[in-house]
Amino acid sequence: MTQPAQVPDATHRSVDVPGGRIHLVEQGTGPLVLLVHGFPESWYSWRHQLPVLAAAGFRAVAIDVRGYGRSSKPRDIEAYRMLAHVADNVGVVRALGEETAVVVGHDWGSTIAANTALLRPDVFTAVGLLSVPYAPRNGFRPTDAFAMMGGPEEFYVSYFQRPGRAEAEIERDVRGWLAGFYGVLSGDAVPPADGGDPHFVPPGGKLSDRFPDASLPSWLGEADLDVYAHEFERTGLTGALNRYRNMDRDWEDLAAWDGAPITQPSLFIGGALDASTTWLADAIKAYPTTLPGLVSSHILDGCGHWVQQERADEVNRLLTDWLRSLPGRARP
């Protein structure tokens, strides 16, 4: 078995939670900051943040979300519903001997972090959201909304719904697929040759049909890509993709929170060239209502989807400034 990738002075371990075991990487002492990655990544997406947050006086903990890396990978699709991820985050805090934490997420991790703060404000005292804005549950069933997008083309979330379909595309060349996916959503992406949107699958095609045939994005080295590829070659992609396959279940589970705001202190960081920022511009405009505790919101010019890796120094500064501004979080 390959050994976990290393960040100097960080500690790898796994902790028991009610739904299984969660692998985490920890660095520093002080108030707990829980870092939650997105698709298709791992704890390693926070490699630039762990040492900086530790040096700033925080206990930084980056997890492998269930279904990823060395965390548990339940067989049932239903095991990846949002309520399970919220329970995992609470379980990690408890397993670390803490009562409260700040939660910060990117991509799917942003949505998981938002719902974690929404459902468990007693545990999570503040929330940072990267790339994907908070948009409260509304009256539209997600898969119905996705089916109306793209005309004859298929939205990538719809493409991911049928078990085994996306896996068959990705797992024949995990490293190549990841390189293309990371590249096409980066700020320095090469536009698809056919001029199409890389979030949509051409009729009869594959998502990767619109990936660039080019070198890696500037923020991702060959060794970094190896870390991601080795993990997914070992685990497969089903656990990661099962998060998408629970969006309708989440919509049903969260009915009691329809339209609910997150009231804790919050932070948003997005990329100006990220479709998540442009498509969900109305969600950002609604922050005075949906995130009444918002401390600051930042759109990084020239940045794509992978903000904490593309703009590590800038994101580190924004994160540490925000964390230090929180009540009781300033470094002595």
Disulfide bonds with the S-S distance in Angstrom:
none
